[in-house]
């Protein structure tokens, strides 16, 4: 940014955590920078300057922010009890928010329906109006303020169907902050962003030239014509945690008449709000039994028995006499819907046009409720780690090679034998970088017979999508060198680490875009999978799986020579176990992004 341009910037006023940039009166007075639909570190490029008095109002969209464009959507999940609708709602919300930037909230029908006689039409109508008003208020008022909850629960997946009142009215939830990076990684970040934001409430370009412009990060609403299709991509996901009790509610969608009522209600909200039905069907009795067993174990109810299965099957048989599935006779073909059958064995999409709709249909084709076990690890210490250099394609140090040997032993004895005795199928993914392949080089790949199948254990699959963030012109430099010689860039990275793109390199948003197809594949797996990758990539994978906001991912600690075991299924929160394999690496040799 030139001195002339920076000279056009005036005061930065800090109110709480939100800096607001004020332009000089000569440039039209105090004006807010456009609402997020772009990387925050691009804010200064949208400001008027002497050489550019008519700047671009909004940069072109990128994939990681594409979900905040276009129409608003109401997604209603319907189906029989015990098929995992709360799980699907939760995973869909996290996927759309994390990978596509859509503003999503969950609405549990049970939270809006006090226990009452289902035949009491007055109560049913009031419940429906209450939920409609809640959805419309959240949808049409910017999606920022969640509706106050009637019932609070520890987690929307920890109870399901008929287990009592659960869930908040809306769930745009934020988890507690993730584990912070270690002191050495924080020191590297501080070096990379040595120029701090102005602290004075009347600072005038007190940092590097880009500092005041980068501080122009506000959530104000600009007044240009195209704004209505820039930040309108909100998605309300409606489901029932108590399918049987809420059967008669209008929003349950349990009959053609109720689905038509929902369609009319959504139409009355706004012409910009579109409706999607997702019917979850589990037609395979064994899949239903697996669901029941996993759910009981996740909720601490002990192992299931034949009586449990028979009880559920009998209840579902009675429920099916009243529940009306989405019709294939053409009478509901005017609506957008997805039939999600046996967790992706078959997915039928009808009128699913548009960005978010296609992402939803594609994601549903991969997801299932059975237990996922993922092992995430960085490569062993590399030569560039030792020298505190950024990026590159260096090999391992002696410490890194020792970790590779220990990881091979851990893989063979733990990942491939999760019960401690019997062999189980397992997978291995690495990036294409030299240091990850050297880390995986000692892991054996025997052909084994498991469950009657021939299987190549830990078959090595290499994905460039898992490569470390590309630092462009700063590849091979240290963070201290960047801070000393490129102060503007170091500052921009500090104020917007997730959106900042290295010159001729990548940003965290770029990594999110290339991880998207891999996550689809990963969600479909049933076998434990070891992923050997890099700090920036693993931060994002970890944050997605643990349910964190992607903005919080850039500070997550992913230590060297440590395996992170993540486990989740359709009815329990993702849990984490960290296993330090060693060896210890001297402090000061732990550079990272």
N, C-alpha and C positions, 0 to 999 in steps of 0.2 A: 504494500500500500504506500503510495507516494506521500511525501511531506505535504504537498498541496491538498491532497484528499484528506489527510488526517487533520490538517488545519481547519477544515470545514466542520469538524466535529466539536461540539461544545460540552456541556456538563453532563455527567453521569450521576443520576440520583439513585441511591440505594435505599429501598424500602423493604425491610426484612431481608428475604433471600432473593428478591426480584429486582435486578437492576433495570432502570429505565433510561434510555438515552434521549436527550433533548437536543434538537437541532437548533442552530442559531436562528434568530428571527429573519436573517437575510435569506434563509432557505425555507421559510414557510412556517416557522414556529415549532412548537413542541409536537412531535408526531411519533406515535408508537410504531415499532417495527412489525411487519406482518406476523401473524400467528404461525406456530410451527407447522410446516409442511415442507421443511427443508432443514438441512443441518445448521445448527445454531452458529457454527463458526463461519457461515456464509453471510451473516447479518450485515457485516460492513460492506459487502459487495452490493447490497440493495439500497445503500444510502446515496443521496445526492452529493455530488462533489463538483468542483470547478470544471473538471474535464468531462464529467458525466452528469449533467443536470437532470436528465430523464432516465434514471436507472431502471433495469428490469425489476418489476414488482415482486416476482416470485420465480425462483429457478425451476427448470423442468423437474418433474417428479422422478424419484428413484424407487426401485422395487421395495426397499425396506420401509418406505413411507407411503407406498401405494394404497394401503388400506384406508387412509384417511380421505380418500377422494370418492366422489360419486354419490350414489344414493345411500340412504340409511336403510337398515334391514332389521326386521323382527324375525328371529328364528325360533320356531316352536318344536320341541322334541316331544313325540308321542310314542306310545307303544305299551306293551304288556309290562307288568311288574318284573323286577329282578333282571332287567336286561342292561342296566348300567347307564341310564340316561343322565344322572348327575355327573358321572365320570366323563361321559362324552361332552357334556356342556362345559365342564371345567377344562378339559384338554383343548376343546375347540376355541374357547376364549383365550387361553394362554397362547395357542398357536397364532391366531389372528392378530393378537396384540403384539406378540414378540417378533414375528417374522414380517408382518405387513403393516404394523403401526395403526391398526384399527382400534378405535375406542370402544371397548366391549364391557358389558355388565351382565351378570346373571340374575334372573328373576325366578325365584322359587314359588310356584303356585301355592304350596302349603303355607308359606309365610303370610299369605293374603287371605287365608280361608280359615277363620275360627271354626272350631268344631260345631257343627249344626246339622239339623235334619236335612239331608240332600233334597228331600221333596219340598222344602221351604223355598219356593221360587224367589221370594223377596230377598232372602239372605244370599242366594246364589247370584242374583242380579247385582246386589250391592258389592259382593266380592269381585265380580267381573269388572264393575265400574271402578273399584278401587285399584285393581291391578292395571287396567287400561290407563287410568290417570297417572299411575306411577311410571309406567313405560313411556307415555307421551311426555311427561314432565322431564324425565331423564333424556329422552331422545331429542326433544325440541329446544331444550335450554342449554345446549352445548355439551351435554354428556359429562360435565365436570363434577357436579354435585350429586352424589348418590342419594337415593331415597332413604329416609330413616328406616331402619329395620324394625320389624315387630318382634322378631325372634332372633337371637344371636346364637350361633353355633360355633364350635371350635374350628370346624372345617366343613365345607359343603359335601365332602365325599364320605364323611365318617358315619353318616346314617343315611338310610335309603328306604324308599317305599313306605312301609307301615311301621317304622320304628319310632314314631313320635314326631312332634313338631321340630323341624330343623330349618336352618338356613335364614339368611337375611333376605329382606325384600329385594335388595339389589346388591350385587357383589362386584364392584369395580375394584376389588380388594388389592391391597399392597401388603406383601409379607414383610416381616422384619428384615432389616438390611442384612445382606449376605456377609460371610466372613471376610474381614478386611485383609488386604494384602499385607505381607510381612513388612518389617521395618526397612529391609533392604530394597524391596520393590517400591515402597513409598518414597524412599530417597531418590530412586531413579526417576519416579514421576515428578518429584519436586525439582530435580535438576532439569528435566525436560520442559517444565513450565515455570521456570524461575521467576518470571515476571508476573506478579500477582495482580489480581483485579484491583482497581482503585478502591481504597477504603473510605475516603472522604465522601461526604454527601454532596460535595461541590467540586469534585476533582475534575481537572480539565486536561485530559490526555496526559496523565501523569506517568503512564507506563509506556511500553513500546507503541509505535504509531497505531497498531491495530487494536490496542487495548480498549479504547473508548467505544469503537465500533462493535467489537466482540461483546461488549457489555450490553448491547441493545437486544436483550433477550427478554421479551415480554409476551404475554399471552393476549395482547390486545387484538381487537378485530379490525382489520383494515377495511377500507370502504370501496375497494375496486370491484368491478362488476363480477368477476369470476369467482369471488370468494365462496359463494354458496356450494360450489362443487369442489372446493379445495379441502375444507376441513369437516365435511359432512359425513364422512364414512363411519358412522356409528352403528353398532350392532348389539341389539338386545336379545339375549338368549333365554328363552322361557322353558322351564322344565318342571316336573313334579317330583319332589323327593318322597312323596307319599301317594303313589299312583292310585291305589284303591280308594283311599279316603277322598281324594280330589276328583274322582271319576266324573261326578255330575257338574263340576265347575265348567263354565263356558270355555275358559282358557285351556282346559285339558285336551281339547281337540279329539275327544274320544268318540265322536260321531260326525257324520257329514254335516248335520245341522250346526253343531258347535264349531266346526271348521269354517263354515260359511259365516257364522257370527264373528269369528276372529278376523276373517278377511274383511268384513264390513267395518269392524272396529279399527283395524289398521288403516284402512282407506280413509276413515274420518280423521285420523291423526294428521296426515299430510300426504299430498300426492308424491312426495319424495321418499316416503317410507314404503319399503317393499317387504312382502311376506314370504317366508320359506317354511315349509313343514319338513321335518325329518322324522320318518317313522323307523324305529329300531325294532328289527325282527330277529329273534333267535329261534330258528326252526329246528336246529339240531339239539336233541335232548341232552347229549353229552356236553355241549357247550353251556347249556343252562345249568347242568349239574356242576360244572367247573366254576361257573359264576357263584353259585350258592356256597360252594366249599371255600372259595377265595374270600368271599364276603364275610363268612362266619369267622374265618381265621383273622382277617384284618380287623374285625370289630371285637376280637377277644372273646368270641362265643364258643371257642373250642372247635374240634373237628366235627364235620357234618356226618350224618348217618342216613340210612335209607328212609327213615321216617321224615327227616327234614325234606328230602327230595319229594316224597309223596305228598307232603303237606303243600309245598309250593306248587307242584303240578296240579293238584286238585283245586287250589285257589285260582290258578291261572286258567284252568278249564272253565270255572264258573265265570271268571272275568271276561273271557273271550266270547261268552254268549251275549254280552252287552256291548263290548268294544267293537267299533266298526273301523276296519282297516282302510287305508287310502284305496280308493276304487280304481280298478284297471279297466273299467267299462267305458271310459271316456267322460264320465260325468264330473270328474275333478281334474281333467287335463288342462283346464284354464289356469290352474294354480301352479306355482313353483314348488316342487317337492323332491325329496330324495328318499328312496327306499334303501335302508342300510341293513342288509341281510347277512346274518351269521358273521358279523364283524369283518366285512370286506370280501367275503367269498363272492358276493354279488352286490353291486351297487347300481340302482336304477335312478337316473336323473331325468326330471321333466321340467322344461322351461328354466333351466339353471344357466342363464346368460349373465355376463358381467364378471368383473374382477373377483369380488369377494365370493360370489356364488360358486364360481369355478374352483376357487381355492378350497372352499368348504367341501365340495364334492370330492375333490382330489384327496384331501386330508382324510376324509371318512373312509376312503378305500384302503387305508393303511392301518387304522387303529384297531386295537383289541384290548380286552379287559384283563387278560392273563398277566402274570408277573413278568416284569421286565427287570433284568439285572445288567447294568452297564458298569464297566471299569474304565475310568478315565485316568490317563497319566501323561505328563509331559515326557519328552525325550530326556535321556540322561544329560548331565552337564556337557555342553559343547565348548569348543575353543572360543567361540564368540561370547558365550556366557562368561567364561573366565576373564576375557578382555573387556567385558561390559559393552560390547558392540551390538548394534541393532541389526536384526535381519541376517542376511547372508546364508550360506549353505555349508557351514563348517562341520567337521566331524566331531566325534566325542573325545573328551579328555579321559584320562585314566579313571577318574571318578565316574564318568558317564559309562564307560565300558563295564565297570564293576556293577553299576546299577542294571545294565542290560542283562548281565548274568543272573542277578538276583530276581529280576522281573521274569526271566525264563523259568526259574524254579517256582516262583509264585504262580505263574500261569499254569504250569503242569500240575502242581499240587493243590491249587485252590480253585482257579477259574474252571479248569477242566474236570474237577472233582468237587463240586460245590457241597456235596453231602459228606465229604471227607473220605469216601471210599470208592463209590462207583463212578465210572466215567460218564460224563454228560457232553453233549455237543457244545462247542464253543466257537466263537468267531474272533478274527483279528483284523482291525483296520489300522492303517497308518497313513500319514501324509506322504507326499512324494519326496520330501526333503531328506538329505543324507543323514542328518542326525536322528530322525525317527526310524529310518530303516536300519541304522546301526543299532539302535536301542532294541529293535525286535529281532535282530539277527540270530540270537541263540534260542529262540522259542521253537520247539520242535513241531512238525506238522505230520504226525503219523496218520495213516488211514486206519480207521477203527470201524467196528460193527456195533452200532447202537440202535436198539429197538428194531433190529432187522434191516437197518439201512447201512450202506457203506458211506462213511463220512470222513473227509479230510479234516482232521482236528486243527483248529487255529489256522485255517487256510488264509494266507496273507493277501489281503486286498489293499491296493494302494489308491488313494483318492487325492487328487490335486485340490479338491474342495477343502481338504483338511490342512492345507499349507498355512504357514504363519502369515500374518498380515504383512503385505509388501510395503516397505518403507520408502520406496521410490528413490529420490535423490539422497536420502539419508541412510540408505543401506551401507553398513560397514562403519558408520560413525558411532560415537558414544553419545549418551544423552547430554553429557556435559558439553560436548562439542556443539551439539544442536542448540543448547541454551545460550552458549557464548556467541555463536556466529549467525543464528537465525532467531532473534528474540521474538519477532512478530509471530513466527510459526509456533515457537514454543509456547507463547501465550495462548494462541488460538487453540492449541491442543489441550492446554490445561483447562480452559473454560468449556470445552466441548469435546471431551475425549471420544465419545461414541460417534460423533458426526464428523470429526476432523479427518480430512484426507491428507496423507503425506503428499508433498509435491510429486506428481507423476507416480503416485503410489495408491494405497488403499486406505479406507476407513473401516471402523467396526461395522458400519452399515453395509459395506461391500461384503464383509465376511458373512453377515446375516443372510444376504441374498444367495451366496454360494452354499451356505449350509442348508438352506430350505429343502432342496431335493434329497439331501442325505438324511434329514430328519424324517422325511416320509418313509424312506427305506428302513431307518432304524426303528420307527414306531411299529413296523410290521413284523419285526423279528420276535421269536420266542426264545432263542438261545442266548446265553450270556455273551456279551461282546466286549472285547478289550479294544480301546481306542487310544493309540499313541499319537499325540499331536503336539500342539504348541499352546503357550499360555493364553493368547488372545482368543484363539478358537475354542479352547476348553472353557474359558470364562463364559462364553456365550452358550455353549452346550449345557454347562452346569446351571446357569441362570434359568434357561428355558425349562429344564427338567425339574428344577427345584421350585419353579413358580415365581421367580423373582422378576421384577421389571427389568427390561434390557438396559435402561439407563443406569441401573445399579451394578451392571455386570463388570464394568471396567476396573473396579477396585477389588474384585474377588481374589482371594489368595489361592493360587494353584502352585503349591511348592514343588521344587524339584525332588525327584527320587521318592515320590509318594504316589500311591494308588488311591483314587477316590471311587469307592463302591457305592453306586446309586441303585436303589430298588424301589419300584412302585408297581401298583396294579390298579384295578378299577375301583377299589374301595378304601385305599389308604394313601396318605400323603407320602411323597417321595422321601425316603430316608437315606442318610449318608453315613458311611463309615470310611475313615481315613486310615490307611495303612502305610506307615513310613518304612520303607525297605532299606534306606541308606544306600551308600555311605553319606556321612555328613560332608557338606561342602563348605569351605572357608567363607566367612562373611566377606562381602565385597565382590563376590564372583557370581552374583545372581541377577543379572540384568534381565529385563523383560518388558513387554509392551503393556 
